[in-house]
Amino acid sequence: MAPRESSQDPVGTPDPVEKGFATLATLRIGVKAFVDKDGEKRKAEILSIQQRKGQPYYYVHYEEFNKRLDEWIQAERIDLSKEVEWPAPEKPEKKKTGTTQSKNSKADSKVPKGQKRPRPGTSSEASATPEATSANIPGKAPRPSKAGGKENSESIAVVQTEVLDGSTRLDDEEIDLEDVQDAAAAAKAAAPETFSREEEIEKLRTSGSMTQNQTEISRVRNLTRIQMGAHEIEPWYFSPYPIEYTEEDMMYICEFCLSYFGELRQFERHRAKCTLLHPPGNEIYRDDYISFFEIDGRRQRTYCRNLCLISKLFLDHKTLYYDVDPFLFYCMCTRDEYGCHLVGYFSKEKDSAEGYNLACILTLPQHQRKGFGRLLMAFSYELSKREGKLGSPEKPLSDLGLLGYRAYWQETVIDILMEGRSEVTVEELSALSAMTTNDVLHTLQNLNMLRYTKGQHVIVLTDAVVAAKEKQKEKEKLKKRHNIDPERLQWKPPVFTAASRTWNW
C-alpha cells in the first residue's frame, strides 16, 4: 500500500482528510473512492463488503445522491488509479480508573464452584438458538416461549407508516421540515446506541420484530435485482428475505401470488402451476381503468406477508411484524387478457383507536409517475365516506408521503371551494372531504388561505390559487386524468369479531 498523505480542508475543518492509494486487499468499510457510474467517475463511500461466489462485492453510496441509488458493485468498477479517502480513525475510549478495573477483576475471580467462567464477549441470554435464528426467515414463526408473549405470531404486519407516492415531484412543493425532523429524531431515539448480532437476535426473540435496528439494517440493500412480471426492478432498501436469496443476481417474484424464487427454473415451474390471476380477495371496485381488491390479513396471511416484504424493498423506515391479522389490504390492479396486475396497495387497521384510515401506502416503482398514488389516496377517503367517518393517514409521514398527501389535500379543498359556495366552514370542508379538521387547517395554512379578520378566521380563495387550478385542469384534459367513481364502489364496512381485530398471540 502506498504511503498516505494527509490534507487539511481549506475551509478550516478540524478533522483532516487522510488520502492515499489503495488496492483491493486494503479496501475497507468507510473508504471513499471513485466508482464508474453510468460512464462517469463519481465519489462513493463503501458501506459494506461481501464475498459472493468467490468474488468480492462492495455496497457503495454515491456522495450528493439519494440513498436509493446505493448499489452492490464489483471490483472492476472501482478506480484504484486515483487516491482514495481513508476513514477517520476511531477515537480511543476513555480508560477506566484503576479502582474500577480492580473491582471488576476481583468480581470476575469469584466464580461459584461447579460453574464455568463465561468467555469474554459472550452472553447466555443472546445465544443463537434455533428459535432465534428462525425469526430471520419469513414464513417461519419462532417457537412459542413461556417468557416472551410475542413469539407466537406467524405473519407480518405494517405498524409504522411509511408513505411513498411516486406521482409527486419533489420540486413541486417544499417539504415540511418540522415533520421530517421530528420523524428522524424519533427514529434516532428508537434505535439503540450499539448494534451487534447477539443483541439483534435477542430482540428478535423477545419482540417478534423482523427489523429492529433501522439505522444499521436498512443502510445496506440485500437484494440486487428482482423480476416481477414483465418488469426488472432494482430494490431501494433492505427487506428481510431469507439470506440465501441475497446471494443471487436476480430474485423472481410471481406477480399474482407474490411467491419468490431464487432460480429461474423454479420460477418457471411455479408459473406453469400457479392458477391465481388476481389478488386473493373480493373485488370491490372496477372501472375501465383499474380494479380494487379487499384482502383480509387474517384469511390470506401468506399473500399479505409477501406483500409486506415487497413493500419493504421500497420503503426505508418501515417496520415489519409477524402478524397481519389486524389489517385489511386494498390492492389496486390494472387488467388485461392475462389477468389483474398489481400496481400498488394500502393497508388499513380493522379498528384504529386513533381514527386512521390508512396505515401504509405504496405504488410500485414500475408504475410511478402515472397518478396511481393519488388514486390510492382518493380510494381510502371514499371508504371513509362510506363508513361515515373522518380519516387521516397514520403519522408521521415520510417526506415523499407528506408531499403526496399535501398535493391531494390541496386539490380536494380547492375543488370544494370552487364549486360556487359563498360561505363554508372548516367543519363543512371536513365533512365533505372526509378529511380531519387538522388536515383541512394544515392545508389552508399551506395555501395561505386562512386569514384572521374582525375577530374570526376567514377562508379566502386567492387569485393565485384559482389560476393554478385552472392551469392544472388544462393539463388534466391533455393527460386524460382518471378519478374514483363512488357509484362503482360495491362495499359495505365489514364487521369483525374482537379476536380478528387483534394480534394473533
C-alpha positions, -999 to 999 in steps of 0.1 A, spaced: 0 0 0 13 34 -9 21 59 18 -9 80 28 -10 117 26 -29 140 50 -46 170 36 -63 197 55 -96 211 42 -92 247 31 -124 257 48 -107 250 81 -125 219 94 -107 204 124 -107 168 111 -81 162 84 -88 140 54 -63 112 50 -57 103 14 -36 77 -4 -36 49 -30 -53 16 -22 -55 -19 -35 -84 -44 -34 -68 -60 -4 -67 -28 16 -102 -15 7 -124 -15 38 -157 -1 50 -157 37 52 -132 42 23 -143 68 -2 -132 60 -38 -141 69 -73 -166 45 -89 -178 41 -125 -214 51 -126 -232 54 -160 -199 62 -177 -188 88 -152 -165 87 -122 -183 95 -90 -171 96 -55 -187 69 -34 -184 55 2 -180 18 8 -207 8 33 -203 -30 32 -182 -57 17 -193 -93 10 -180 -124 -8 -204 -137 -34 -195 -168 -53 -158 -163 -46 -158 -126 -57 -158 -95 -36 -188 -72 -38 -189 -37 -25 -220 -18 -14 -215 19 -21 -232 52 -15 -227 80 -40 -220 114 -25 -247 140 -30 -271 114 -43 -302 98 -28 -296 66 -9 -320 48 -33 -291 48 -58 -269 28 -35 -259 -4 -51 -237 -35 -50 -208 -33 -74 -179 -55 -85 -143 -46 -80 -138 -37 -117 -159 -5 -113 -137 9 -86 -109 32 -100 -78 25 -79 -56 47 -101 -69 77 -81 -63 84 -45 -90 73 -20 -101 89 12 -95 67 43 -120 68 71 -111 88 102 -96 66 130 -119 58 158 -114 79 189 -100 58 217 -124 51 246 -116 67 279 -97 43 301 -114 32 333 -99 41 366 -77 15 383 -101 12 412 -129 1 388 -107 -23 370 -95 -39 402 -131 -43 414 -141 -59 382 -112 -83 383 -120 -93 419 -156 -98 410 -147 -119 380 -123 -140 401 -152 -151 424 -169 -178 404 -190 -203 423 -179 -239 422 -194 -260 395 -199 -231 371 -177 -222 342 -163 -187 337 -181 -171 308 -159 -162 278 -154 -125 271 -179 -110 246 -205 -138 251 -238 -138 268 -260 -167 277 -292 -147 270 -281 -137 235 -273 -172 222 -282 -181 187 -308 -206 195 -330 -223 168 -359 -202 180 -340 -170 174 -325 -179 141 -358 -190 126 -371 -155 132 -350 -142 103 -368 -164 78 -401 -150 65 -428 -177 67 -413 -193 98 -426 -181 131 -405 -185 163 -414 -213 186 -437 -202 215 -418 -190 245 -431 -190 280 -413 -158 289 -420 -137 257 -455 -133 246 -449 -121 211 -432 -151 195 -465 -169 187 -472 -146 157 -470 -161 123 -473 -132 99 -460 -98 91 -478 -65 96 -471 -29 89 -471 -9 122 -452 22 112 -464 44 84 -441 50 55 -460 65 26 -445 66 -8 -461 81 -39 -440 85 -70 -465 106 -87 -455 137 -68 -423 156 -78 -400 168 -50 -397 203 -66 -434 209 -67 -437 218 -30 -415 223 0 -411 196 25 -424 203 60 -390 202 77 -405 201 112 -424 169 104 -393 153 88 -370 163 116 -395 150 142 -397 117 124 -359 115 121 -355 123 158 -380 97 167 -362 70 146 -329 80 161 -342 78 196 -358 44 190 -325 30 176 -301 15 201 -268 31 206 -248 0 198 -255 -28 174 -244 -64 174 -256 -97 161 -262 -110 196 -283 -81 206 -303 -82 174 -311 -119 179 -322 -113 215 -346 -86 203 -360 -109 177 -366 -135 204 -384 -111 227 -403 -87 205 -412 -105 173 -400 -77 151 -381 -87 119 -362 -54 117 -352 -37 149 -322 -15 142 -334 5 113 -303 27 113 -280 -2 106 -301 -27 87 -318 -5 62 -285 11 54 -274 -18 32 -296 -32 5 -295 -70 4 -311 -78 -30 -295 -69 -63 -325 -71 -87 -360 -86 -88 -381 -96 -117 -419 -91 -113 -440 -98 -143 -426 -80 -173 -405 -56 -152 -370 -59 -139 -365 -37 -108 -336 -26 -87 -347 -25 -50 -341 6 -30 -337 -7 6 -333 -37 28 -360 -63 31 -358 -94 54 -360 -121 27 -342 -154 35 -305 -149 34 -300 -175 6 -317 -151 -18 -292 -123 -12 -265 -143 -30 -285 -145 -62 -281 -119 -90 -319 -120 -96 -349 -129 -74 -381 -138 -93 -415 -128 -79 -448 -141 -91 -469 -110 -98 -501 -128 -89 -494 -148 -57 -462 -129 -48 -442 -160 -41 -404 -155 -45 -378 -178 -61 -340 -176 -64 -337 -197 -96 -353 -192 -130 -361 -229 -134 -380 -229 -100 -399 -198 -110 -409 -212 -144 -422 -244 -128 -442 -224 -104 -457 -202 -132 -467 -234 -150 -487 -245 -119 -499 -212 -105 -536 -206 -113 -541 -173 -95 -549 -144 -119 -558 -117 -93 -552 -109 -56 -569 -134 -34 -597 -112 -21 -630 -96 -30 -632 -72 -59 -650 -42 -45 -643 -16 -73 -640 -19 -111 -640 7 -139 -625 8 -174 -590 15 -159 -584 -2 -126 -598 -26 -100 -595 -27 -62 -594 -59 -42 -600 -61 -4 -579 -88 13 -582 -98 50 -548 -103 66 -563 -130 88 -575 -151 59 -547 -145 35 -516 -144 57 -491 -157 32 -501 -133 5 -501 -103 28 -468 -113 43 -452 -114 9 -468 -81 0 -452 -65 31 -418 -80 22 -421 -64 -13 -431 -30 1 -401 -30 24 -378 -31 -6 -391 4 -15 -399 19 19 -370 30 41 -381 31 78 -409 6 76 -412 -19 105 -424 -55 99 -440 -77 125 -451 -113 125 -488 -106 123 -511 -92 96 -544 -102 113 -555 -67 125 -551 -53 89 -570 -51 57 -551 -47 25 -566 -29 -6 -547 -38 -38 -551 -17 -69 -546 -36 -102 -547 -30 -139 -564 -56 -161 -556 -72 -194 -561 -106 -211 -536 -122 -188 -551 -112 -155 -550 -84 -129 -515 -69 -124 -506 -54 -91 -499 -16 -93 -500 -5 -56 -517 -10 -24 -525 5 10 -532 -12 43 -557 -2 69 -563 -12 105 -596 -30 111 -601 -10 143 -579 21 146 -580 38 180 -567 70 165 -591 70 136 -565 64 109 -580 54 75 -546 42 61 -515 26 77 -491 22 48 -493 30 11 -471 21 -18 -470 25 -56 -446 0 -72 -417 18 -89 -425 5 -124 -459 22 -121 -449 55 -106 -454 90 -121 -487 79 -136 -511 92 -109 -518 58 -92 -507 72 -58 -534 99 -60 -560 72 -68 -549 51 -38 -554 82 -15 -587 91 -31 -600 55 -26 -590 55 11 -611 86 16 -640 71 -3 -640 42 21 -641 67 50 -671 85 34 -689 52 31 -681 45 68 -694 79 78 -661 88 95 -633 113 91 -600 98 82 -563 106 81 -531 87 73 -511 73 101 -484 97 113 -456 105 109 -455 107 72 -423 103 51 -410 131 30 -425 118 -2 -457 108 15 -461 142 30 -457 158 -4 -482 134 -20 -508 139 7 -503 176 8 -509 178 -30 -541 156 -26 -554 177 3 -549 209 -16 -566 196 -47 -596 183 -27 -601 215 -7 -598 238 -37 -623 217 -57 -649 221 -29 -643 258 -26 -646 264 -64 -679 247 -66 -695 281 -61 -704 280 -24 -701 315 -10 -697 305 27 -682 274 40 -666 265 74 -637 242 82 -661 217 97 -681 216 64 -649 212 44 -640 183 67 -674 166 63 -675 169 25 -639 156 20 -639 130 49 -606 147 60 -600 156 96 -602 192 107 -565 192 115 -556 182 79 -580 208 65 -564 235 86 -530 223 77 -539 226 40 -554 261 43 -524 274 61 -500 260 35 -520 277 8 -522 309 28 -559 309 25 -567 312 62 -569 348 73 -579 365 106 -601 395 104 -628 411 126 -621 387 154 -626 355 135 -608 333 109 -620 335 73 -612 312 44 -600 333 14 -598 318 -21 -569 338 -36 -564 346 -73 -531 327 -74 -548 295 -62 -576 299 -88 -551 305 -116 -530 275 -106 -562 253 -105 -572 264 -140 -538 256 -153 -540 222 -137 -573 215 -153 -559 221 -188 -531 196 -181 -556 170 -169 -576 173 -202 -545 165 -222 -534 136 -200 -570 122 -196 -568 120 -159 -587 92 -141 -608 96 -109 -625 73 -85 -663 69 -92 -681 64 -59 -711 47 -76 -688 19 -88 -678 11 -52 -695 -22 -42 -686 -23 -5 -701 -21 30 -680 -16 61 -670 -50 74 -678 -61 109 -652 -81 127 -651 -101 160 -628 -90 188 -604 -118 180 -600 -109 144 -592 -73 152 -563 -80 175 -529 -96 171 -529 -134 168 -510 -140 200 
